[in-house]
Amino acid sequence: MRLISEKELKKYGKTYSLSKQAIALVNQQKANWELASANYRSLKKVQTRSFDFGHFRIDCQFNPGRIRSSAANTSREAIQSRPCFLCPGNLPPEQLGLPFQHDFTILTNPYPIFPYHLTIPANDHLPQQLTGKTEALLLLSHALSDFTVFYNGPRCGASAPDHFHFQAGLKEMLPVEDELENLIVNHSSLLAENGKIKVFAVENYLRRIICFRSDDKDQLVKHIEMATRFLPFSENEEPMMNLLAWVQSSYWNVVLFPRGLQRPWQYFADEFDRLLVSPAAVEMGGLIILPREEDFYKLTEKDLISVFDQVTLHAEDFNRLKQKIKESVQ
């Protein structure tokens, strides 16, 4: 893998911040890497539709280029039988990167959902586990101020669960970003507040979510990692979750989506009932990616209710999570 120089970046955009450099990087890759160029061009042809649920919406995108991720086989056997496509030595020669600290490299995602879509893998081949990486999530979302950064757990949408990585997309592309303020004001319960951090729970949203809001990085790291430890888990397995993080004014919003299931029954159904929906952070944020045209047209409001009811953490476990958070924040 080759890092791109600032001189090269300046041909494709502004470079006065890491966030602007990331935008310039995508522009450079679209201009010089045929795979990325073709797939970003195809975004202009994606079809969209929305479902209105009153105080929130669910957007749907027909994007055939995402079949690679939606249908990814993430079984242990499949992972072990293929080379890791995020390790530096296995990246395509056309793929260039930007360093972030000493641990990560910012790359253009060549199979995009957003007009500017980044993949941010660790430089070392480490498993997809958030513990110890929460600070990096916050630092990235601060440095990439034009983006929302997200994390997919190893059984919650990560197509490379064997190699730690974040992703990022341009801000204001996900409904939850637009809706969060109204959700907090009108549809949440305040679980805890200590003067440095506020923690909210939202349930009337098809999904059940926990929102952390603070301008104190250390407080966020402490309480996010504490909350994730309260989630149900099996031995030697990370709790099922997705996270989104973005900076708004002077503070962070971090939204935790506790999960109950990787994929709904519709994903495995016979063709008549099948919906190729594999929810990750983007879907939990309100943007359903559908790589098959037939699914895009037949998807109904009832289907969305069913899918989210299956993959979000069940009410009983969520109530226990809320209580533990209430007791923990001092």
C-alpha positions as CSV (number, residue, x, y, z in Angstrom):
1,M,0.0,0.0,0.0
2,R,1.2,3.5,-0.9
3,L,0.4,6.6,1.1
4,I,-0.6,9.6,-1.0
5,S,1.4,12.8,-0.7
6,E,-0.1,16.2,0.1
7,K,1.2,17.5,-3.3
8,E,-0.8,14.9,-5.1
9,L,-3.9,15.5,-2.9
10,K,-3.9,19.2,-3.7
11,K,-4.7,18.4,-7.3
12,Y,-8.1,17.0,-6.1
13,G,-9.2,19.3,-3.3
14,K,-8.4,21.2,-0.2
15,T,-5.9,19.8,2.3
16,Y,-5.9,22.1,5.3
17,S,-7.5,19.4,7.5
18,L,-7.5,15.6,7.6
19,S,-11.2,15.7,6.8
20,K,-10.6,17.7,3.6
21,Q,-7.7,15.5,2.7
22,A,-10.0,12.5,3.0
23,I,-12.4,14.1,0.6
24,A,-9.5,14.9,-1.8
25,L,-8.4,11.3,-1.5
26,V,-11.7,10.0,-2.7
27,N,-11.7,12.4,-5.6
28,Q,-8.2,11.2,-6.5
29,Q,-9.2,7.5,-6.4
30,K,-12.4,8.2,-8.4
31,A,-10.2,9.8,-11.1
32,N,-7.4,7.2,-11.1
33,W,-8.7,3.8,-10.0
34,E,-11.2,2.3,-12.5
35,L,-13.0,0.1,-9.9
36,A,-13.7,3.0,-7.6
37,S,-14.5,5.3,-10.5
38,A,-17.1,2.9,-11.9
39,N,-18.7,2.2,-8.6
40,Y,-18.9,5.9,-7.6
41,R,-20.4,6.7,-11.0
42,S,-23.0,4.0,-10.4
43,L,-24.2,5.9,-7.3
44,K,-25.8,8.4,-9.6
45,K,-28.1,5.6,-10.7
46,V,-29.2,4.3,-7.4
47,Q,-32.9,4.4,-6.6
48,T,-34.3,5.6,-3.3
49,R,-37.6,5.5,-1.5
50,S,-38.7,6.4,2.0
51,F,-41.1,5.1,4.6
52,D,-42.6,7.7,6.9
53,F,-43.2,6.5,10.5
54,G,-44.3,9.9,11.9
55,H,-41.4,11.2,14.0
56,F,-38.8,9.3,12.0
57,R,-38.3,7.8,8.5
58,I,-36.5,4.8,7.0
59,D,-34.8,5.4,3.7
60,C,-34.1,2.6,1.2
61,Q,-31.4,2.5,-1.4
62,F,-31.3,0.0,-4.3
63,N,-27.5,-0.4,-4.7
64,P,-26.5,-3.5,-6.6
65,G,-22.8,-2.8,-6.0
66,R,-23.2,-3.6,-2.3
67,I,-24.1,-7.3,-3.0
68,R,-20.5,-8.1,-2.0
69,S,-21.0,-6.8,1.6
70,S,-24.7,-7.7,2.0
71,A,-24.1,-11.3,1.0
72,A,-20.7,-11.7,2.6
73,N,-20.1,-15.1,4.1
74,T,-18.6,-14.3,7.6
75,S,-18.4,-17.8,8.9
76,R,-15.2,-18.8,10.5
77,E,-14.4,-21.3,7.7
78,A,-15.0,-18.7,5.0
79,I,-12.8,-16.1,6.7
80,Q,-10.0,-18.5,7.2
81,S,-10.0,-19.7,3.6
82,R,-9.5,-16.2,2.0
83,P,-6.7,-13.7,2.2
84,C,-7.5,-10.6,4.3
85,F,-8.5,-7.9,1.9
86,L,-7.8,-5.1,4.5
87,C,-4.2,-6.1,5.2
88,P,-1.8,-3.6,3.7
89,G,0.0,-6.3,1.6
90,N,-3.2,-7.4,0.0
91,L,-4.6,-4.0,-1.1
92,P,-4.9,-3.3,-4.8
93,P,-1.9,-1.3,-6.2
94,E,-4.2,1.5,-7.2
95,Q,-5.5,2.0,-3.6
96,L,-3.8,4.9,-1.8
97,G,-4.1,5.9,1.8
98,L,-3.8,8.6,4.4
99,P,-2.2,7.8,7.8
100,F,-4.1,8.3,11.0
101,Q,-1.9,8.4,14.1
102,H,0.4,5.3,13.9
103,D,-2.4,2.7,14.0
104,F,-4.8,3.3,11.1
105,T,-4.9,4.1,7.4
106,I,-7.8,6.0,5.8
107,L,-8.8,4.4,2.5
108,T,-11.5,5.1,-0.1
109,N,-14.2,2.4,0.0
110,P,-14.4,1.2,-3.6
111,Y,-17.9,-0.2,-3.0
112,P,-19.7,3.0,-1.8
113,I,-23.0,3.8,-0.2
114,F,-22.2,7.5,0.1
115,P,-20.7,10.0,-2.4
116,Y,-17.6,10.0,-0.1
117,H,-17.2,6.7,1.7
118,L,-14.1,5.7,3.7
119,T,-12.8,2.4,5.2
120,I,-10.3,2.9,8.0
121,P,-8.5,-0.4,8.8
122,A,-5.9,-0.9,11.5
123,N,-2.5,-1.3,10.1
124,D,-2.1,-4.6,12.0
125,H,-4.2,-7.7,11.5
126,L,-6.3,-7.6,14.6
127,P,-9.8,-8.9,15.2
128,Q,-12.9,-6.7,15.0
129,Q,-13.3,-5.9,18.7
130,L,-14.1,-2.4,20.0
131,T,-12.5,-2.7,23.4
132,G,-9.5,-0.4,23.6
133,K,-10.5,1.3,20.3
134,T,-13.2,3.6,21.5
135,E,-10.8,6.5,21.9
136,A,-9.8,6.0,18.3
137,L,-13.4,6.2,17.2
138,L,-13.8,9.5,18.9
139,L,-10.5,10.9,17.7
140,L,-11.4,9.9,14.1
141,S,-14.8,11.5,14.3
142,H,-13.3,14.7,15.6
143,A,-10.5,14.7,12.9
144,L,-13.0,13.7,10.1
145,S,-15.3,16.6,10.9
146,D,-17.2,16.3,7.5
147,F,-18.0,12.6,8.3
148,T,-19.9,10.3,10.6
149,V,-17.7,7.4,11.7
150,F,-19.2,4.0,12.3
151,Y,-18.3,0.7,13.8
152,N,-19.8,-2.7,12.9
153,G,-19.4,-5.5,15.3
154,P,-18.0,-8.8,14.0
155,R,-21.6,-10.3,13.8
156,C,-23.3,-7.0,13.1
157,G,-22.4,-6.1,9.5
158,A,-18.6,-6.3,9.4
159,S,-17.7,-8.0,6.2
160,A,-14.1,-8.4,7.5
161,P,-14.5,-9.5,11.1
162,D,-10.9,-10.8,11.2
163,H,-9.4,-7.3,10.6
164,F,-10.3,-4.3,12.8
165,H,-11.7,-1.3,10.9
166,F,-14.0,1.6,11.1
167,Q,-16.0,3.2,8.2
168,A,-17.1,6.7,7.6
169,G,-19.6,8.5,5.3
170,L,-20.4,12.1,4.7
171,K,-22.5,13.7,7.5
172,E,-26.3,14.1,7.1
173,M,-26.7,11.0,4.9
174,L,-28.3,8.9,7.6
175,P,-31.8,9.7,9.0
176,V,-30.8,9.3,12.6
177,E,-28.4,12.3,12.3
178,D,-31.3,14.5,11.3
179,E,-33.7,13.0,13.8
180,L,-31.5,12.7,16.9
181,E,-32.3,16.1,18.4
182,N,-36.0,15.5,18.2
183,L,-35.7,12.0,19.5
184,I,-33.7,13.3,22.6
185,V,-36.1,16.1,23.3
186,N,-39.4,14.3,22.7
187,H,-38.9,10.6,22.6
188,S,-36.1,9.7,25.1
189,S,-35.5,9.1,28.8
190,L,-32.5,10.6,30.5
191,L,-30.7,7.7,32.0
192,A,-27.8,9.5,33.6
193,E,-26.1,12.9,33.8
194,N,-23.0,13.9,35.9
195,G,-22.2,17.4,34.5
196,K,-19.8,16.0,32.0
197,I,-21.9,13.5,30.1
198,K,-25.5,12.8,29.3
199,V,-26.8,9.4,28.4
200,F,-30.3,8.9,26.8
201,A,-32.4,5.9,25.8
202,V,-34.7,5.9,22.9
203,E,-37.2,3.1,22.3
204,N,-40.1,4.4,20.1
205,Y,-37.9,4.1,17.0
206,L,-38.3,0.5,15.7
207,R,-34.8,0.3,17.2
208,R,-33.7,0.7,20.8
209,I,-30.7,3.0,21.1
210,I,-28.5,4.5,23.7
211,C,-27.1,8.0,23.0
212,F,-24.1,9.5,24.7
213,R,-23.5,13.3,24.4
214,S,-20.4,15.0,25.8
215,D,-17.5,17.3,25.0
216,D,-15.3,15.2,27.3
217,K,-13.5,12.4,25.4
218,D,-12.3,10.6,28.5
219,Q,-15.9,10.5,30.0
220,L,-17.2,9.2,26.7
221,V,-14.6,6.5,26.5
222,K,-15.3,5.4,30.1
223,H,-19.1,5.3,29.8
224,I,-19.3,3.8,26.3
225,E,-17.0,1.0,27.2
226,M,-18.9,0.5,30.4
227,A,-22.2,0.3,28.6
228,T,-20.9,-2.2,26.1
229,R,-19.8,-4.4,28.9
230,F,-23.4,-4.5,30.1
231,L,-24.6,-6.0,26.8
232,P,-25.4,-9.7,26.6
233,F,-22.5,-11.7,25.3
234,S,-21.1,-15.2,25.0
235,E,-17.7,-16.3,26.2
236,N,-14.9,-15.0,24.0
237,E,-17.3,-13.1,21.9
238,E,-17.9,-9.3,21.7
239,P,-21.5,-8.2,22.5
240,M,-23.5,-7.5,19.4
241,M,-23.6,-3.8,18.5
242,N,-23.2,-1.0,16.0
243,L,-22.0,2.5,16.8
244,L,-22.2,5.9,15.0
245,A,-20.1,8.9,16.1
246,W,-20.0,12.5,14.9
247,V,-19.1,15.9,16.2
248,Q,-21.8,18.5,16.4
249,S,-20.6,22.0,17.3
250,S,-18.3,21.4,20.3
251,Y,-19.5,18.0,21.4
252,W,-19.8,14.4,20.3
253,N,-22.9,12.4,19.6
254,V,-22.3,8.7,19.9
255,V,-25.2,6.4,19.2
256,L,-25.1,2.8,20.3
257,F,-27.4,0.2,18.7
258,P,-27.5,-2.9,20.9
259,R,-28.2,-5.9,18.7
260,G,-30.2,-9.1,19.2
261,L,-29.5,-10.9,15.9
262,Q,-27.1,-10.6,13.0
263,R,-29.6,-11.2,10.2
264,P,-33.5,-11.5,10.1
265,W,-35.2,-14.7,9.1
266,Q,-36.1,-13.1,5.7
267,Y,-32.4,-13.1,4.7
268,F,-32.5,-17.0,4.7
269,A,-36.0,-17.5,3.4
270,D,-37.0,-19.1,0.2
271,E,-37.1,-16.8,-2.8
272,F,-40.8,-15.7,-2.5
273,D,-40.2,-14.4,1.1
274,R,-36.5,-13.6,0.8
275,L,-35.2,-10.1,1.5
276,L,-31.4,-9.7,1.2
277,V,-31.2,-7.4,4.2
278,S,-28.1,-7.7,6.4
279,P,-28.3,-4.8,8.9
280,A,-25.1,-3.0,9.8
281,A,-24.6,0.5,11.3
282,V,-25.9,2.2,8.1
283,E,-29.2,0.3,8.3
284,M,-29.5,0.8,12.0
285,G,-29.0,4.5,11.3
286,G,-32.1,4.4,9.0
287,L,-30.7,3.7,5.5
288,I,-31.6,0.3,4.3
289,I,-29.3,-0.9,1.5
290,L,-30.9,-3.4,-0.9
291,P,-28.6,-4.9,-3.5
292,R,-31.4,-6.7,-5.3
293,E,-34.0,-4.7,-7.3
294,E,-36.9,-7.1,-6.5
295,D,-36.3,-6.5,-2.8
296,F,-36.3,-2.7,-3.3
297,Y,-39.8,-2.8,-4.9
298,K,-41.5,-5.4,-2.7
299,L,-40.2,-4.1,0.7
300,T,-43.1,-3.0,2.9
301,E,-43.5,-1.1,6.1
302,K,-44.5,-4.4,7.7
303,D,-41.2,-5.9,6.6
304,L,-39.2,-3.1,8.1
305,I,-41.0,-3.5,11.4
306,S,-40.3,-7.2,11.4
307,V,-36.6,-6.8,10.4
308,F,-35.8,-4.2,13.1
309,D,-37.8,-6.1,15.7
310,Q,-35.6,-9.1,15.1
311,V,-32.2,-7.5,15.0
312,T,-32.5,-4.9,17.7
313,L,-31.9,-5.9,21.4
314,H,-35.1,-7.3,22.9
315,A,-37.1,-5.1,25.4
316,E,-36.2,-7.2,28.5
317,D,-32.5,-7.1,27.9
318,F,-32.7,-3.4,27.0
319,N,-34.5,-2.6,30.3
320,R,-31.7,-4.4,32.1
321,L,-29.1,-2.3,30.1
322,K,-30.8,0.9,31.0
323,Q,-30.9,0.1,34.7
324,K,-27.2,-0.8,34.8
325,I,-26.3,2.5,33.0
326,K,-28.4,4.4,35.5
327,E,-26.5,2.8,38.4
328,S,-23.1,3.2,36.8
329,V,-22.9,6.9,35.8
330,Q,-21.7,9.0,38.7
